[in-house]
Amino acid sequence: MTTGAEVQVPDVAPLLEGVEALRAQVARRVLGQEAVVEETLLTLLAGGHALLEGVPGLAKTLLVRTLAEGMDLDFRRIQFTPDLMPGDVTGTEVLNEERGSGRRELRFMPGPVFTQILLADEINRAPPKTQAALLEAMQEGHVTAAGTTRDLPTPFLVLATQNPIEQEGTYPLPEAQLDRFLVKIRVPYPEAGIERDILAATTGERQAAVSAVLDGAAILRLRQAVRRVAASEPVFDYVVRLVRGTRPDTSDGVGEVVDWLRWGAGPRAGQALVLVGKARALLRGRFHLSPDDVRAVAPAVLRHRLLPSFRAEAEGLTPDRLIERLLERVPPPTSGLG
């Protein structure tokens, strides 16, 4: 048995061509990092937000800027710094005086969060109070400031970058903030050949031009299509077993995983596994969610939702390694897949 109306190829074929055109535009400027680009596109289609983590100089900011240029959407950037205040993100009231009458009134000046694509650059360099200014925007799609709730434009996408937490001058993101990110994307060092190509492409006279090939209406239709991708009950059961397998002190916890965790993933992780998995299926021209889709997106979806114990950290057991163990110990369904 499946849930959701199955999408037909003619409904989405032109839209998927637009996504591939966007991928090609990004590749004109961002060399290598195909997996990073793929996971960012999945986030865009699934309707969530992404946290990109990597050491400085790995083109995280360039990737987001290039992606924004490839879409006909409003784009803004916030450079997070230790002295950044919440009002610098959401906006603030200013006292306005009319010429002639001298009448004064408070007027709300929207902050940079009122956009469609927001680059929150080096988000973990700002203190938690400022990081939390994005919570309502990311979860609800609106901002409450000066006693009034104001809707954000649609589509709305936050792409945040951060340096590894152990670097000097960084603040760990609160767990509630981390959980609002649909995925956490690891940005690795490039391979030697790609790094040589990067040098050749970035030290010459010109930078590759990027054209807008996708607009907001197309993105919203793609997000609707993602939600219409069919999923069977065995796949839902598989997602539930994976998520519950990360929870310590429960009968469903997978021993070789939860023994190394302080806490595991909540229900929002299951929602993310389904949505990002559906986006992956749609990008591959399939209109049903498979266990392979779920397994492929599990690291990006779960790595920021698992908190290793101090013993695990001492043993060098990262969330990614624990997710590998989880996928090994929780078998996928083999029948009833629709």
FINU-572549 format. One line per field, with one value per residue (C-alpha): residue in three letters; x, y, z. Coordinates in nm, 3 decimals, padded with zeros to 5 digits, always signed. Example, Ala and Ser with C-alpha at 12.3 -4.5 7.8 and 13.67 -1.06 7.14 Angstrom:
REM residues 2
res = [ALA|SER]
x = [+01.230|+01.367]
y = [-00.450|-00.106]
z = [+00.780|+00.714]
***
This chain:
REM residues 338
res = [MET|THR|THR|GLY|ALA|GLU|VAL|GLN|VAL|PRO|ASP|VAL|ALA|PRO|LEU|LEU|GLU|GLY|VAL|GLU|ALA|LEU|ARG|ALA|GLN|VAL|ALA|ARG|ARG|VAL|LEU|GLY|GLN|GLU|ALA|VAL|VAL|GLU|GLU|THR|LEU|LEU|THR|LEU|LEU|ALA|GLY|GLY|HIS|ALA|LEU|LEU|GLU|GLY|VAL|PRO|GLY|LEU|ALA|LYS|THR|LEU|LEU|VAL|ARG|THR|LEU|ALA|GLU|GLY|MET|ASP|LEU|ASP|PHE|ARG|ARG|ILE|GLN|PHE|THR|PRO|ASP|LEU|MET|PRO|GLY|ASP|VAL|THR|GLY|THR|GLU|VAL|LEU|ASN|GLU|GLU|ARG|GLY|SER|GLY|ARG|ARG|GLU|LEU|ARG|PHE|MET|PRO|GLY|PRO|VAL|PHE|THR|GLN|ILE|LEU|LEU|ALA|ASP|GLU|ILE|ASN|ARG|ALA|PRO|PRO|LYS|THR|GLN|ALA|ALA|LEU|LEU|GLU|ALA|MET|GLN|GLU|GLY|HIS|VAL|THR|ALA|ALA|GLY|THR|THR|ARG|ASP|LEU|PRO|THR|PRO|PHE|LEU|VAL|LEU|ALA|THR|GLN|ASN|PRO|ILE|GLU|GLN|GLU|GLY|THR|TYR|PRO|LEU|PRO|GLU|ALA|GLN|LEU|ASP|ARG|PHE|LEU|VAL|LYS|ILE|ARG|VAL|PRO|TYR|PRO|GLU|ALA|GLY|ILE|GLU|ARG|ASP|ILE|LEU|ALA|ALA|THR|THR|GLY|GLU|ARG|GLN|ALA|ALA|VAL|SER|ALA|VAL|LEU|ASP|GLY|ALA|ALA|ILE|LEU|ARG|LEU|ARG|GLN|ALA|VAL|ARG|ARG|VAL|ALA|ALA|SER|GLU|PRO|VAL|PHE|ASP|TYR|VAL|VAL|ARG|LEU|VAL|ARG|GLY|THR|ARG|PRO|ASP|THR|SER|ASP|GLY|VAL|GLY|GLU|VAL|VAL|ASP|TRP|LEU|ARG|TRP|GLY|ALA|GLY|PRO|ARG|ALA|GLY|GLN|ALA|LEU|VAL|LEU|VAL|GLY|LYS|ALA|ARG|ALA|LEU|LEU|ARG|GLY|ARG|PHE|HIS|LEU|SER|PRO|ASP|ASP|VAL|ARG|ALA|VAL|ALA|PRO|ALA|VAL|LEU|ARG|HIS|ARG|LEU|LEU|PRO|SER|PHE|ARG|ALA|GLU|ALA|GLU|GLY|LEU|THR|PRO|ASP|ARG|LEU|ILE|GLU|ARG|LEU|LEU|GLU|ARG|VAL|PRO|PRO|PRO|THR|SER|GLY|LEU|GLY]
x = [+00.000|+00.132|+00.036|+00.015|-00.088|+00.177|+00.336|+00.340|+00.649|+00.490|+00.406|+00.764|+00.992|+01.037|+01.090|+01.355|+01.529|+01.542|+01.706|+01.968|+02.028|+02.079|+02.324|+02.516|+02.526|+02.671|+02.931|+03.057|+03.195|+03.212|+03.444|+03.405|+03.186|+02.918|+02.782|+02.759|+02.573|+02.340|+02.249|+02.193|+01.955|+01.770|+01.725|+01.587|+01.335|+01.233|+01.154|+01.399|+01.721|+02.081|+02.386|+02.715|+03.018|+03.381|+03.708|+03.758|+03.839|+03.629|+03.391|+03.091|+02.999|+03.075|+02.843|+02.552|+02.611|+02.632|+02.318|+02.137|+02.257|+02.122|+01.772|+01.553|+01.509|+01.591|+01.919|+02.081|+02.380|+02.440|+02.796|+02.759|+03.002|+03.029|+02.871|+02.574|+02.240|+01.903|+01.759|+02.037|+01.880|+01.505|+01.480|+01.404|+01.185|+01.327|+01.185|+01.074|+00.996|+00.782|+00.916|+00.697|+00.457|+00.730|+00.510|+00.707|+00.623|+00.795|+00.849|+00.966|+01.274|+01.288|+01.612|+01.796|+01.592|+01.312|+01.439|+01.400|+01.753|+01.942|+02.311|+02.388|+02.765|+02.972|+02.660|+02.850|+03.059|+02.758|+02.634|+02.335|+02.087|+02.155|+02.157|+01.813|+01.677|+01.644|+01.441|+01.093|+01.179|+01.313|+01.030|+00.726|+00.812|+00.742|+00.907|+00.759|+00.920|+00.795|+00.482|+00.376|+00.407|+00.524|+00.529|+00.849|+00.857|+00.816|+01.007|+01.228|+01.558|+01.833|+02.176|+02.407|+02.781|+02.988|+03.344|+03.417|+03.314|+03.659|+03.798|+03.870|+03.594|+03.301|+02.985|+02.811|+02.462|+02.187|+02.020|+01.686|+01.857|+02.033|+01.708|+01.557|+01.810|+01.676|+02.030|+02.387|+02.623|+02.990|+03.213|+03.538|+03.874|+03.886|+04.082|+04.425|+04.314|+04.012|+04.228|+04.460|+04.158|+04.039|+04.373|+04.359|+03.998|+04.027|+04.361|+04.292|+04.132|+03.768|+03.521|+03.264|+02.927|+02.612|+02.259|+01.926|+01.755|+01.494|+01.234|+01.031|+00.714|+00.904|+01.060|+00.719|+00.581|+00.880|+00.819|+00.457|+00.575|+00.815|+00.530|+00.327|+00.596|+00.447|+00.576|+00.481|+00.402|+00.714|+00.932|+00.760|+00.818|+01.185|+01.222|+01.061|+01.298|+01.599|+01.499|+01.393|+01.712|+01.912|+01.735|+01.910|+01.710|+01.438|+01.360|+01.400|+01.757|+02.025|+02.280|+02.595|+02.467|+02.289|+02.568|+02.770|+02.499|+02.372|+02.052|+01.921|+01.696|+01.341|+01.032|+01.145|+01.433|+01.185|+01.002|+01.332|+01.433|+01.107|+01.110|+01.476|+01.444|+01.144|+01.341|+01.622|+01.377|+01.221|+01.559|+01.624|+01.296|+01.123|+00.791|+00.810|+01.034|+01.270|+01.478|+01.789|+01.677|+01.638|+01.978|+02.150|+02.023|+02.052|+02.399|+02.303|+01.971|+02.089|+02.447|+02.345|+02.063|+02.281|+02.482|+02.773|+02.873|+03.202|+03.330|+03.243|+03.425|+03.729|+03.721|+03.688|+03.340|+03.175|+02.802|+02.873|+03.037|+02.744|+02.503|+02.699|+02.650|+02.281|+02.233|+02.421|+02.208|+01.863|+01.780|+01.568|+01.239|+01.253|+00.882|+00.565|+00.741|+00.456]
y = [+00.000|+00.346|+00.692|+01.005|+01.048|+00.920|+01.182|+01.129|+01.202|+01.480|+01.677|+01.729|+01.658|+02.029|+02.120|+01.851|+01.984|+02.320|+02.158|+01.993|+02.327|+02.482|+02.206|+02.280|+02.653|+02.582|+02.350|+02.640|+02.804|+02.540|+02.259|+01.916|+01.891|+01.705|+01.541|+01.877|+02.030|+01.729|+01.754|+02.129|+02.073|+01.807|+02.060|+02.314|+02.066|+01.926|+02.274|+02.282|+02.453|+02.333|+02.376|+02.346|+02.267|+02.276|+02.452|+02.797|+02.818|+02.527|+02.744|+02.716|+03.081|+03.067|+02.768|+02.949|+03.269|+03.076|+02.880|+03.208|+03.353|+03.045|+03.118|+03.420|+03.485|+03.762|+03.688|+03.838|+03.754|+03.800|+03.778|+03.642|+03.799|+03.802|+04.150|+04.074|+04.137|+03.964|+04.288|+04.291|+03.969|+04.021|+04.399|+04.676|+04.979|+05.324|+05.660|+05.845|+06.218|+06.370|+06.684|+06.989|+06.850|+06.721|+06.420|+06.124|+05.758|+05.424|+05.245|+04.886|+04.842|+04.480|+04.295|+04.082|+03.774|+03.916|+03.754|+03.425|+03.286|+03.380|+03.303|+03.290|+03.300|+03.155|+03.122|+02.975|+03.290|+03.470|+03.405|+03.174|+03.461|+03.588|+03.239|+03.186|+03.487|+03.255|+02.988|+03.126|+03.221|+02.875|+02.682|+02.900|+03.112|+03.436|+03.672|+03.835|+04.171|+04.478|+04.284|+04.208|+03.886|+03.936|+03.668|+03.597|+03.565|+03.222|+03.016|+03.083|+02.899|+02.940|+02.811|+02.853|+02.791|+02.712|+02.630|+02.319|+02.380|+02.320|+02.625|+02.937|+03.197|+02.967|+02.892|+02.554|+02.586|+02.502|+02.165|+02.335|+02.542|+02.240|+02.047|+02.320|+02.239|+01.968|+01.846|+01.907|+01.887|+01.804|+02.001|+01.803|+01.901|+01.862|+01.587|+01.677|+01.695|+01.910|+02.138|+02.193|+02.282|+02.525|+02.704|+02.735|+02.857|+03.112|+03.279|+03.403|+03.721|+03.614|+03.427|+03.202|+03.373|+03.217|+03.265|+03.233|+02.916|+02.848|+03.076|+03.072|+02.935|+02.635|+02.565|+02.570|+02.328|+02.100|+02.104|+02.004|+01.721|+01.598|+01.564|+01.371|+01.106|+00.779|+00.597|+00.250|+00.146|-00.078|+00.224|+00.434|+00.149|+00.140|+00.513|+00.471|+00.184|+00.390|+00.695|+00.500|+00.295|+00.606|+00.667|+00.562|+00.421|+00.283|-00.074|+00.018|+00.149|-00.035|-00.138|-00.076|+00.276|+00.402|+00.283|+00.572|+00.841|+01.088|+01.126|+01.042|+01.176|+01.303|+01.274|+01.565|+01.343|+01.091|+01.363|+01.480|+01.128|+01.091|+01.434|+01.438|+01.077|+01.171|+01.461|+01.220|+00.979|+01.260|+01.387|+01.037|+01.024|+00.790|+00.858|+00.627|+00.640|+00.344|+00.222|+00.309|+00.673|+00.673|+00.511|+00.755|+01.065|+00.927|+01.072|+01.427|+01.406|+01.242|+01.358|+01.682|+01.516|+01.266|+01.370|+01.131|+01.058|+01.181|+00.825|+00.812|+01.140|+01.005|+00.692|+00.899|+00.764|+01.036|+01.061|+00.949|+00.629|+00.561|+00.616|+00.357|+00.111|+00.196|+00.126|-00.202|-00.316|-00.207|-00.405|-00.239|-00.394|-00.633|-00.661|-00.455|-00.155|-00.054]
z = [+00.000|-00.085|+00.032|-00.178|-00.541|-00.775|-00.997|-01.371|-01.581|-01.797|-01.479|-01.371|-01.667|-01.762|-01.397|-01.353|-01.664|-01.486|-01.182|-01.402|-01.575|-01.231|-01.141|-01.462|-01.382|-01.038|-01.191|-01.406|-01.095|-00.820|-00.928|-00.773|-00.462|-00.659|-00.345|-00.169|-00.464|-00.477|-00.109|-00.141|-00.434|-00.234|+00.045|-00.202|-00.342|-00.003|+00.128|+00.418|+00.520|+00.507|+00.728|+00.540|+00.756|+00.651|+00.718|+00.565|+00.195|+00.063|-00.144|+00.090|+00.045|-00.328|-00.366|-00.202|-00.399|-00.725|-00.647|-00.580|-00.911|-01.088|-00.957|-01.018|-00.646|-00.401|-00.219|+00.089|+00.303|+00.674|+00.803|+01.155|+01.401|+01.784|+01.804|+01.574|+01.748|+01.686|+01.545|+01.285|+01.151|+01.188|+01.172|+01.419|+01.477|+01.408|+01.502|+01.191|+01.188|+00.912|+00.756|+00.806|+01.067|+01.294|+01.369|+01.498|+01.466|+01.495|+01.165|+01.125|+00.910|+00.784|+00.838|+00.582|+00.681|+00.462|+00.146|-00.044|-00.018|+00.296|+00.334|+00.706|+00.672|+00.958|+01.171|+01.465|+01.511|+01.661|+02.018|+02.074|+02.126|+01.775|+01.625|+01.779|+01.590|+01.290|+01.472|+01.404|+01.047|+00.964|+01.126|+01.068|+00.765|+00.948|+01.195|+01.504|+01.570|+01.753|+01.853|+01.495|+01.299|+00.941|+00.672|+00.482|+00.102|-00.056|-00.133|+00.169|+00.206|+00.466|+00.367|+00.663|+00.670|+00.976|+01.064|+01.272|+01.632|+01.774|+01.592|+01.795|+01.817|+01.746|+01.945|+01.921|+01.774|+02.026|+01.964|+01.891|+01.621|+01.470|+01.448|+01.229|+00.959|+00.732|+00.658|+00.767|+00.472|+00.515|+00.275|+00.228|+00.086|-00.295|-00.461|-00.601|-00.965|-00.881|-00.667|-00.964|-01.181|-00.913|-00.922|-01.299|-01.298|-01.016|-01.081|-01.434|-01.559|-01.570|-01.356|-01.520|-01.569|-01.423|-01.559|-01.378|-01.503|-01.232|-01.076|-00.758|-00.917|-01.055|-00.715|-00.545|-00.806|-00.752|-00.377|-00.437|-00.662|-00.394|-00.147|-00.405|-00.447|-00.321|-00.014|+00.104|+00.459|+00.481|+00.396|+00.663|+00.908|+00.805|+00.872|+01.214|+01.301|+01.198|+01.400|+01.709|+01.684|+01.780|+02.112|+02.432|+02.722|+02.493|+02.395|+02.025|+02.057|+01.860|+02.121|+01.916|+01.843|+02.154|+02.383|+02.242|+02.243|+02.501|+02.297|+01.955|+01.682|+01.735|+01.514|+01.296|+01.179|+01.042|+00.852|+00.707|+00.600|+00.408|+00.246|+00.145|+00.029|-00.184|-00.335|-00.423|-00.587|-00.790|-00.911|-01.043|-01.230|-00.986|-00.826|-00.527|-00.221|-00.190|+00.106|-00.097|-00.104|+00.273|+00.327|+00.089|+00.270|+00.625|+00.703|+00.601|+00.785|+01.108|+01.174|+01.347|+01.540|+01.729|+02.033|+02.098|+02.455|+02.597|+02.572|+02.201|+02.142|+02.325|+02.108|+01.791|+01.711|+01.503|+01.429|+01.071|+01.195|+01.428|+01.139|+00.938|+01.223|+01.241|+00.870|+00.907|+01.202|+01.081|+00.766|+00.493|+00.384|+00.089|+00.008|+00.000|-00.151|-00.381]
***
